[in-house]
Amino acid sequence: MGKSSIYAKVTVAALAATLTLSAFSIVFAEDSATVGVDTHIQDLRSENRTMHASSTEAMRDMRASTTAAMRANRDEIKLEVKAKLDARRQQNVQKVIANRINEHQKLITAQNNRIAQIVIVSAKMKAAGKDTTAADAKLTDATLQLTNATADLATINANASTTVTSSNPGEKLGQLKTLFDKVNADIKAAHQDISDAIKALEALGDVKFDTHASVEASSTSSNQ
């Protein structure tokens, strides 16, 4: 074999090796590029997952904060409404108590006026020689009953404002009701005593009473 043939073969072999190396380099470069792209894609996906997780957490925190704020606002509104209802209820209760006090006081005043009129007639009859002891005793009892009723009304009036604002208004209102019941009993007892006094005086004669329980001395008694 000549030198030229050997040289040609070496040249071809070298060229083939070069081409093979070049092809390997290209493949390696392509593989490297692919790996780089995949890595970049993975990085993007990881970053996206991180951003999604952060966004989800932020939204969850926002919802929790909003829910807490709404709950606090709702509780505040409930307390405000309750306070207004309590204030209105207290005003209504105080108004009812005041009205009942006024009604009972009117009854007491009317009864005292009846007693004053009957006392005048009784005094005239006594001056005329009539024995008005029984009637006078009934009038004294009636006056005492009305005095007690007036005192109880004063107690009710003094405690009315603090009753509705107390820590236990039910118990306090129960106490006021007991006092009102006592006032009613005293007024009824006074009414009965007054009626008995009127009957006692009428039994002595020379006196008459109108249907409103005011009294008028008869002409005979007035002249005496």
C-alpha positions in Angstrom: 0.0 0.0 0.0 1.4 3.4 -0.9 1.8 6.3 1.4 -0.9 8.2 -0.4 -3.4 5.5 0.3 -2.5 5.4 3.9 -2.7 9.2 4.2 -6.2 9.1 2.5 -7.5 6.5 4.9 -6.2 8.5 7.9 -7.7 11.6 6.5 -11.1 9.9 6.1 -10.9 8.4 9.6 -10.0 11.8 11.0 -12.8 13.4 9.1 -15.3 10.7 10.3 -14.2 11.2 13.9 -14.6 14.9 13.5 -18.1 14.5 12.2 -19.0 12.0 14.9 -17.7 14.4 17.6 -19.6 17.3 16.0 -22.7 15.2 15.9 -22.2 14.2 19.5 -21.6 17.9 20.4 -24.8 18.9 18.7 -26.8 16.1 20.4 -25.3 17.0 23.7 -26.1 20.7 23.1 -29.6 19.8 22.2 -29.9 17.6 25.3 -28.5 20.4 27.4 -30.9 22.9 25.8 -33.8 20.5 26.5 -32.7 20.0 30.1 -32.4 23.8 30.4 -35.9 24.3 29.1 -37.3 21.6 31.3 -35.6 23.1 34.3 -36.9 26.6 33.4 -40.4 25.1 33.0 -40.1 23.4 36.4 -38.9 26.7 37.9 -41.9 28.5 36.4 -44.2 25.8 37.7 -42.7 25.9 41.1 -42.9 29.7 41.1 -46.5 29.5 40.0 -47.4 27.0 42.7 -45.7 29.3 45.3 -47.6 32.3 43.9 -50.8 30.3 43.9 -50.2 29.2 47.5 -49.4 32.7 48.6 -52.5 34.1 46.8 -54.7 31.3 48.3 -53.4 32.1 51.8 -53.8 35.8 51.3 -57.4 35.3 50.1 -58.1 32.9 53.1 -56.7 35.5 55.4 -58.8 38.2 53.8 -61.9 36.1 54.1 -61.2 35.4 57.7 -60.5 39.0 58.4 -63.7 40.0 56.5 -65.7 37.4 58.4 -64.4 38.5 61.7 -65.2 42.2 60.9 -68.7 41.3 59.8 -69.2 39.2 62.9 -67.9 42.1 65.1 -70.1 44.5 63.3 -73.2 42.2 63.6 -72.5 41.8 67.3 -72.2 45.6 67.7 -75.5 46.1 65.9 -77.1 43.5 68.1 -75.8 45.3 71.2 -77.0 48.6 69.9 -80.5 47.3 69.1 -80.7 45.6 72.5 -79.7 48.8 74.3 -82.4 50.8 72.4 -85.0 48.1 73.2 -84.0 48.1 76.9 -84.2 51.9 77.0 -87.6 51.9 75.4 -88.8 49.1 77.7 -87.6 51.0 80.7 -89.4 54.1 79.5 -92.6 52.2 79.0 -92.3 50.5 82.5 -91.7 53.9 84.1 -94.7 55.4 82.3 -96.9 52.5 83.4 -95.7 53.0 87.0 -96.3 56.7 86.9 -99.8 56.3 85.5 -100.7 53.8 88.2 -99.4 56.1 90.9 -101.4 59.0 89.5 -104.6 56.9 89.3 -104.2 55.7 92.9 -103.4 59.2 94.1 -106.6 60.5 92.5 -108.6 57.8 94.4 -106.9 58.8 97.6 -107.6 62.5 97.1 -111.2 61.7 96.3 -111.6 59.6 99.4 -110.0 62.3 101.6 -112.4 64.8 100.2 -115.3 62.5 101.1 -113.9 62.2 104.6 -113.6 66.0 105.0 -117.2 66.5 104.0 -118.5 63.7 106.3 -116.5 65.1 109.2 -118.2 68.5 108.8 -121.6 66.8 109.0 -120.6 64.6 111.9 -119.4 67.7 113.8 -122.7 69.4 113.3 -124.6 66.4 114.4 -122.5 66.0 117.4 -123.1 69.7 118.3 -126.8 68.9 118.0 -126.5 66.2 120.6 -126.1 63.2 118.4 -123.7 60.4 119.3 -121.4 60.2 116.4 -118.7 58.1 118.1 -119.1 55.1 115.7 -119.0 57.2 112.6 -116.0 59.2 113.8 -114.1 56.0 114.6 -114.7 54.7 111.0 -113.6 58.1 109.6 -110.4 57.9 111.7 -109.7 54.4 110.4 -110.3 55.5 106.8 -107.9 58.4 107.2 -105.2 56.1 108.6 -105.7 53.7 105.7 -105.4 56.5 103.1 -102.3 57.8 105.0 -100.7 54.4 104.7 -101.6 54.2 101.0 -100.0 57.6 100.3 -96.8 56.6 102.1 -96.7 53.4 100.0 -97.2 55.4 96.8 -94.3 57.7 97.8 -92.1 54.6 98.2 -93.1 53.3 94.8 -92.4 56.6 93.2 -89.0 56.8 94.8 -88.0 53.4 93.6 -89.6 53.5 90.2 -86.5 54.8 88.3 -84.0 52.5 89.9 -86.3 49.4 89.6 -86.2 49.2 85.8 -82.4 49.8 85.6 -81.5 47.3 88.4 -79.6 44.1 87.8 -82.8 42.2 88.7 -85.7 44.3 87.5 -88.1 41.3 87.8 -87.6 41.1 91.5 -87.9 44.9 91.9 -91.1 45.0 89.9 -92.4 42.2 92.0 -91.8 44.4 95.1 -93.5 47.3 93.5 -96.5 45.1 92.6 -96.7 44.0 96.3 -96.8 47.7 97.3 -99.4 48.5 94.7 -101.5 45.6 96.0 -101.2 47.0 99.5 -102.2 50.5 98.3 -105.3 48.9 96.7 -106.2 47.1 99.8 -105.8 50.3 101.9 -108.0 52.3 99.5 -110.7 49.6 99.5 -110.6 49.4 103.3 -110.9 53.2 103.5 -113.8 53.1 101.1 -115.5 50.5 103.4 -114.8 52.6 106.5 -116.3 55.7 104.8 -119.4 53.7 103.8 -119.8 52.5 107.4 -119.4 56.0 108.7 -122.1 57.2 106.3 -124.5 54.5 107.4 -123.8 55.3 111.1 -124.7 58.9 110.5 -127.7 58.2 108.4 -128.9 55.9 111.2 -128.9 59.0 113.5 -131.3 60.8 111.1 -131.5 64.4 109.9 -128.7 63.8 107.3 -128.5 62.7 103.7 -125.7 61.9 101.3 -125.8 62.2 97.6 -124.9 59.4 95.2 -121.3 60.7 94.9 -120.8 60.3 98.6 -120.6 64.0 99.2 -122.6 65.0 102.1 -125.2 67.7 102.9 -126.6 68.5 106.3 -130.4 68.6 106.4 -132.1 71.8 107.1 -132.8 70.7 110.6 -129.2 69.9 111.3 -128.0 73.0 109.7 -130.2 75.2 111.8 -129.2 73.5 115.0 
